[in-house]
Amino acid sequence: MTPRPFTPPTALIADDEPLLRESLKRLLNEMWPELNIVAMARNGREAVENFDALAPDICFLDVHMPGLTGIDAARFIQRRAHIVFVTAYDKYAVAAFQQGALDYIVKPINTQRLSDTIARLKARLTAAAPIPDATSILAAITAQLSASANSPLSSQASYVKWLRVAVGQAIKLVATDELDFLRAEDKYTLVAWHDIDGKLHEGLIRKPLKELVGELDQQQFVQTHRAYAVNLRAISHVLRGANETANIHLKNRAEILPVSRTFLHQFRMM
């Protein structure tokens, strides 16, 4: 018997953030070069139209998109493709996605998680097993997201989880958990962070410090001075100074950040 020719699997990516679409495409190209990405959609409507026209094997769908959401698009696609949700929700809402018929990855994308997802997709495609009916799963996801939106934890989902930072001529996506500190630079904010290998980086965001701090999780990021804010997880220790001031020493950086009298109350117990 003549073996069937290998047909590369095809995929669609739908996300309303251009940089995130491109980032996921780049990672997929590196980690799964055989995968043919046939369409990039900016919203749920485009995802549905592209799916009808191209019938990809896999659909990576952002949960929150203008117009039709990723969940709306998944209801339309149903058992005709393998669905992978891309979500910015934290661990409290992710529980809804942990059901075998569908997969998910969390923004900012973790390469190990993506690698695991790719392995599962390859296994499902190789097995050529029928795609399960996801109607009940989509209903459960909708209910969980609704419950999360009405819970005390819902405010966490509204905080920015990644930043677009200018480094020279490039724009990098930086997870807020990787930030060490922020420093006001006129109309800009300097962002200092470390990557997964512990390497130190800096870049600029065209947004004033006060505005940027307001978009971050207030349980994790605090302003220490009119020109500085810090990630509490990055602090090694705080030393009290004269005149109701203090200095912050960081775990992995040489910079020492000032704490002014106005903000000292936030560190009295440290």
Secondary structure as a PSIPRED ss2 file (coil, helix, strand):
# PSIPRED VFORMAT (PSIPRED V4.0)

   1 M C   1.000  0.000  0.000
   2 T C   1.000  0.000  0.000
   3 P C   1.000  0.000  0.000
   4 R C   1.000  0.000  0.000
   5 P C   1.000  0.000  0.000
   6 F C   1.000  0.000  0.000
   7 T C   1.000  0.000  0.000
   8 P C   1.000  0.000  0.000
   9 P C   1.000  0.000  0.000
  10 T E   0.000  0.000  1.000
  11 A E   0.000  0.000  1.000
  12 L E   0.000  0.000  1.000
  13 I E   0.000  0.000  1.000
  14 A E   0.000  0.000  1.000
  15 D C   1.000  0.000  0.000
  16 D C   1.000  0.000  0.000
  17 E C   1.000  0.000  0.000
  18 P H   0.000  1.000  0.000
  19 L H   0.000  1.000  0.000
  20 L H   0.000  1.000  0.000
  21 R H   0.000  1.000  0.000
  22 E H   0.000  1.000  0.000
  23 S H   0.000  1.000  0.000
  24 L H   0.000  1.000  0.000
  25 K H   0.000  1.000  0.000
  26 R H   0.000  1.000  0.000
  27 L H   0.000  1.000  0.000
  28 L H   0.000  1.000  0.000
  29 N H   0.000  1.000  0.000
  30 E H   0.000  1.000  0.000
  31 M H   0.000  1.000  0.000
  32 W C   1.000  0.000  0.000
  33 P C   1.000  0.000  0.000
  34 E C   1.000  0.000  0.000
  35 L C   1.000  0.000  0.000
  36 N E   0.000  0.000  1.000
  37 I E   0.000  0.000  1.000
  38 V E   0.000  0.000  1.000
  39 A E   0.000  0.000  1.000
  40 M E   0.000  0.000  1.000
  41 A E   0.000  0.000  1.000
  42 R C   1.000  0.000  0.000
  43 N C   1.000  0.000  0.000
  44 G H   0.000  1.000  0.000
  45 R H   0.000  1.000  0.000
  46 E H   0.000  1.000  0.000
  47 A H   0.000  1.000  0.000
  48 V H   0.000  1.000  0.000
  49 E H   0.000  1.000  0.000
  50 N H   0.000  1.000  0.000
  51 F H   0.000  1.000  0.000
  52 D H   0.000  1.000  0.000
  53 A H   0.000  1.000  0.000
  54 L H   0.000  1.000  0.000
  55 A C   1.000  0.000  0.000
  56 P C   1.000  0.000  0.000
  57 D C   1.000  0.000  0.000
  58 I E   0.000  0.000  1.000
  59 C E   0.000  0.000  1.000
  60 F E   0.000  0.000  1.000
  61 L E   0.000  0.000  1.000
  62 D E   0.000  0.000  1.000
  63 V C   1.000  0.000  0.000
  64 H C   1.000  0.000  0.000
  65 M C   1.000  0.000  0.000
  66 P C   1.000  0.000  0.000
  67 G C   1.000  0.000  0.000
  68 L C   1.000  0.000  0.000
  69 T C   1.000  0.000  0.000
  70 G H   0.000  1.000  0.000
  71 I H   0.000  1.000  0.000
  72 D H   0.000  1.000  0.000
  73 A H   0.000  1.000  0.000
  74 A H   0.000  1.000  0.000
  75 R H   0.000  1.000  0.000
  76 F H   0.000  1.000  0.000
  77 I H   0.000  1.000  0.000
  78 Q H   0.000  1.000  0.000
  79 R H   0.000  1.000  0.000
  80 R H   0.000  1.000  0.000
  81 A C   1.000  0.000  0.000
  82 H E   0.000  0.000  1.000
  83 I E   0.000  0.000  1.000
  84 V E   0.000  0.000  1.000
  85 F E   0.000  0.000  1.000
  86 V E   0.000  0.000  1.000
  87 T E   0.000  0.000  1.000
  88 A C   1.000  0.000  0.000
  89 Y C   1.000  0.000  0.000
  90 D C   1.000  0.000  0.000
  91 K H   0.000  1.000  0.000
  92 Y H   0.000  1.000  0.000
  93 A H   0.000  1.000  0.000
  94 V H   0.000  1.000  0.000
  95 A H   0.000  1.000  0.000
  96 A H   0.000  1.000  0.000
  97 F H   0.000  1.000  0.000
  98 Q C   1.000  0.000  0.000
  99 Q C   1.000  0.000  0.000
 100 G C   1.000  0.000  0.000
 101 A C   1.000  0.000  0.000
 102 L C   1.000  0.000  0.000
 103 D E   0.000  0.000  1.000
 104 Y E   0.000  0.000  1.000
 105 I E   0.000  0.000  1.000
 106 V E   0.000  0.000  1.000
 107 K C   1.000  0.000  0.000
 108 P C   1.000  0.000  0.000
 109 I C   1.000  0.000  0.000
 110 N C   1.000  0.000  0.000
 111 T H   0.000  1.000  0.000
 112 Q H   0.000  1.000  0.000
 113 R H   0.000  1.000  0.000
 114 L H   0.000  1.000  0.000
 115 S H   0.000  1.000  0.000
 116 D H   0.000  1.000  0.000
 117 T H   0.000  1.000  0.000
 118 I H   0.000  1.000  0.000
 119 A H   0.000  1.000  0.000
 120 R H   0.000  1.000  0.000
 121 L H   0.000  1.000  0.000
 122 K H   0.000  1.000  0.000
 123 A H   0.000  1.000  0.000
 124 R H   0.000  1.000  0.000
 125 L H   0.000  1.000  0.000
 126 T H   0.000  1.000  0.000
 127 A H   0.000  1.000  0.000
 128 A C   1.000  0.000  0.000
 129 A C   1.000  0.000  0.000
 130 P C   1.000  0.000  0.000
 131 I C   1.000  0.000  0.000
 132 P C   1.000  0.000  0.000
 133 D C   1.000  0.000  0.000
 134 A C   1.000  0.000  0.000
 135 T H   0.000  1.000  0.000
 136 S H   0.000  1.000  0.000
 137 I H   0.000  1.000  0.000
 138 L H   0.000  1.000  0.000
 139 A H   0.000  1.000  0.000
 140 A H   0.000  1.000  0.000
 141 I H   0.000  1.000  0.000
 142 T H   0.000  1.000  0.000
 143 A H   0.000  1.000  0.000
 144 Q H   0.000  1.000  0.000
 145 L H   0.000  1.000  0.000
 146 S H   0.000  1.000  0.000
 147 A H   0.000  1.000  0.000
 148 S H   0.000  1.000  0.000
 149 A H   0.000  1.000  0.000
 150 N C   1.000  0.000  0.000
 151 S C   1.000  0.000  0.000
 152 P C   1.000  0.000  0.000
 153 L C   1.000  0.000  0.000
 154 S H   0.000  1.000  0.000
 155 S H   0.000  1.000  0.000
 156 Q H   0.000  1.000  0.000
 157 A H   0.000  1.000  0.000
 158 S H   0.000  1.000  0.000
 159 Y C   1.000  0.000  0.000
 160 V C   1.000  0.000  0.000
 161 K C   1.000  0.000  0.000
 162 W E   0.000  0.000  1.000
 163 L E   0.000  0.000  1.000
 164 R E   0.000  0.000  1.000
 165 V E   0.000  0.000  1.000
 166 A E   0.000  0.000  1.000
 167 V E   0.000  0.000  1.000
 168 G C   1.000  0.000  0.000
 169 Q C   1.000  0.000  0.000
 170 A E   0.000  0.000  1.000
 171 I E   0.000  0.000  1.000
 172 K E   0.000  0.000  1.000
 173 L E   0.000  0.000  1.000
 174 V E   0.000  0.000  1.000
 175 A E   0.000  0.000  1.000
 176 T H   0.000  1.000  0.000
 177 D H   0.000  1.000  0.000
 178 E H   0.000  1.000  0.000
 179 L E   0.000  0.000  1.000
 180 D E   0.000  0.000  1.000
 181 F E   0.000  0.000  1.000
 182 L E   0.000  0.000  1.000
 183 R E   0.000  0.000  1.000
 184 A E   0.000  0.000  1.000
 185 E E   0.000  0.000  1.000
 186 D C   1.000  0.000  0.000
 187 K C   1.000  0.000  0.000
 188 Y E   0.000  0.000  1.000
 189 T E   0.000  0.000  1.000
 190 L E   0.000  0.000  1.000
 191 V E   0.000  0.000  1.000
 192 A E   0.000  0.000  1.000
 193 W E   0.000  0.000  1.000
 194 H E   0.000  0.000  1.000
 195 D C   1.000  0.000  0.000
 196 I C   1.000  0.000  0.000
 197 D C   1.000  0.000  0.000
 198 G C   1.000  0.000  0.000
 199 K C   1.000  0.000  0.000
 200 L E   0.000  0.000  1.000
 201 H E   0.000  0.000  1.000
 202 E E   0.000  0.000  1.000
 203 G E   0.000  0.000  1.000
 204 L E   0.000  0.000  1.000
 205 I E   0.000  0.000  1.000
 206 R C   1.000  0.000  0.000
 207 K C   1.000  0.000  0.000
 208 P C   1.000  0.000  0.000
 209 L H   0.000  1.000  0.000
 210 K H   0.000  1.000  0.000
 211 E H   0.000  1.000  0.000
 212 L H   0.000  1.000  0.000
 213 V H   0.000  1.000  0.000
 214 G C   1.000  0.000  0.000
 215 E C   1.000  0.000  0.000
 216 L C   1.000  0.000  0.000
 217 D C   1.000  0.000  0.000
 218 Q C   1.000  0.000  0.000
 219 Q C   1.000  0.000  0.000
 220 Q C   1.000  0.000  0.000
 221 F E   0.000  0.000  1.000
 222 V E   0.000  0.000  1.000
 223 Q E   0.000  0.000  1.000
 224 T E   0.000  0.000  1.000
 225 H E   0.000  0.000  1.000
 226 R C   1.000  0.000  0.000
 227 A C   1.000  0.000  0.000
 228 Y E   0.000  0.000  1.000
 229 A E   0.000  0.000  1.000
 230 V E   0.000  0.000  1.000
 231 N E   0.000  0.000  1.000
 232 L H   0.000  1.000  0.000
 233 R H   0.000  1.000  0.000
 234 A H   0.000  1.000  0.000
 235 I E   0.000  0.000  1.000
 236 S E   0.000  0.000  1.000
 237 H E   0.000  0.000  1.000
 238 V E   0.000  0.000  1.000
 239 L E   0.000  0.000  1.000
 240 R E   0.000  0.000  1.000
 241 G C   1.000  0.000  0.000
 242 A C   1.000  0.000  0.000
 243 N C   1.000  0.000  0.000
 244 E C   1.000  0.000  0.000
 245 T C   1.000  0.000  0.000
 246 A E   0.000  0.000  1.000
 247 N E   0.000  0.000  1.000
 248 I E   0.000  0.000  1.000
 249 H E   0.000  0.000  1.000
 250 L E   0.000  0.000  1.000
 251 K C   1.000  0.000  0.000
 252 N C   1.000  0.000  0.000
 253 R C   1.000  0.000  0.000
 254 A C   1.000  0.000  0.000
 255 E C   1.000  0.000  0.000
 256 I E   0.000  0.000  1.000
 257 L E   0.000  0.000  1.000
 258 P E   0.000  0.000  1.000
 259 V E   0.000  0.000  1.000
 260 S C   1.000  0.000  0.000
 261 R H   0.000  1.000  0.000
 262 T H   0.000  1.000  0.000
 263 F H   0.000  1.000  0.000
 264 L H   0.000  1.000  0.000
 265 H H   0.000  1.000  0.000
 266 Q H   0.000  1.000  0.000
 267 F H   0.000  1.000  0.000
 268 R C   1.000  0.000  0.000
 269 M C   1.000  0.000  0.000
 270 M C   1.000  0.000  0.000
